[in-house]
Amino acid sequence: MKKNVSRLLTILVIVILCLNLPLKAGAVDIDKFFDMLNDTELTDGSYYTMVDREGNTIMRTARIIHVGDEYLTKDNNVYRVIRIEDKTAEARYLRTLSLEKVDSNSTMEKVATWFRKLAVFPKAAEPVQQENKTIAIYHSHGAESYVPSDGTDSDPGGGGILEVGDSFAAALKRKGINSLKSDETHVPHDAGAYIRSRRTAEELIQKNPNAIFDVHRDAVPPEEYLTELEGEEKVQIQLVVGRENQNMASNRQFAEELKATADNIYPGLVKGIFMANGNYNQDMSARSLLLEVGAHENTREGAEESIALFSDVVDQFLYGSEEGQEFLSPGFGGEASRTALRSALWLVLALVAGVALYLVISTGSIEGAVERVKNFRKTELKNLIGGFNKDEENKDNEEGN
């Protein structure tokens, strides 16, 4: 019996060691974590340029670009940054995504609907009731302004970006969508702004909005954010997803769905999706995005017009599409459940690895380990159970005496 207990303890120690490996590898000093998530952009008037391997410009941004950042262009080409020199980031082409919206009348969609009726696939989420349609809006950098309209690029008392947020909320209201709007400026515009705005985001999220947007403007030449839409010049919007949080996959999917919807109704309105190094408080929600509505040298009026168009995109996707309803379902973005599942998988894998390692060590070879597994039911399991039964039998005999 003691030998069996020793074996079990050996396996348990191996499992614990295996489980500790990923935890130590992923550990981050809390001070370094906050430095990482807040060192996000340039404030000296300079900006980064992302180029492909032939030197063609992909995009420009005042956000600090890091190796590993990715960018989805207007044409849905995905690039990943591989090196940075000064403020030029070279990116490698990865793939081209297909973000076309599915035609609800297509044969495949009709087949999928038929299967859902047979309960082969899960039933689609019920449409969100009118009174429950709610979008949260805030500004981590509430002093940001638009020079042509506001006369300055920053106003500590509240910049033009707050009015852009107001236009967003007003446009949503016209569609019957409630908004939770914060006018906190979180000044100064420094490395602590996202820490200060985190409390605002937390307060908004506690009211259960369907999505939350942190509205900003960029700081690059104005033409970077200009396009022609239906014969008129429009200010573009860039979606930013933080790579350093557990909701990255969900928020990236959310951004891609919104871009696909925008491409369908307002082609070119969304200039791209920047998968940037940082957190941007997006760990707090699986439907959280940062919006860059134009740049400091675009007009605020142009930014307000574009954010109003973007409200159509949000409305059509979240409340007018089956995909959007799935995003709003209780199970979507279930990071807690996914984290638990990952932990369980780690436990299973660690247990298997621990047992395999023990068998190899105890038998002296992989072949011996395989043979031990084959004979497990005939010998090891029988001996183990028998040992426990024998102990119980001896205990009963002692009590009987």
Secondary structure as UniProt FT lines:
FT   HELIX           2..26
FT   HELIX           30..38
FT   STRAND          48..51
FT   TURN            53..54
FT   STRAND          57..61
FT   TURN            67..68
FT   STRAND          70..72
FT   TURN            74..75
FT   STRAND          77..85
FT   TURN            86..87
FT   STRAND          88..96
FT   TURN            104..105
FT   HELIX           107..117
FT   TURN            118..119
FT   HELIX           130..132
FT   STRAND          134..138
FT   TURN            140..143
FT   HELIX           147..150
FT   TURN            156..157
FT   HELIX           161..174
FT   TURN            175..176
FT   STRAND          178..181
FT   TURN            191..192
FT   HELIX           193..205
FT   TURN            206..207
FT   STRAND          211..218
FT   HELIX           222..225
FT   STRAND          226..229
FT   TURN            230..231
FT   STRAND          232..235
FT   STRAND          237..242
FT   TURN            246..247
FT   HELIX           248..265
FT   TURN            267..268
FT   STRAND          270..276
FT   TURN            280..281
FT   HELIX           282..284
FT   STRAND          288..295
FT   TURN            296..297
FT   HELIX           300..314
FT   HELIX           315..319
FT   HELIX           322..328
FT   TURN            330..333
FT   HELIX           335..363
FT   HELIX           366..374
FT   HELIX           376..380
FT   HELIX           381..400
//
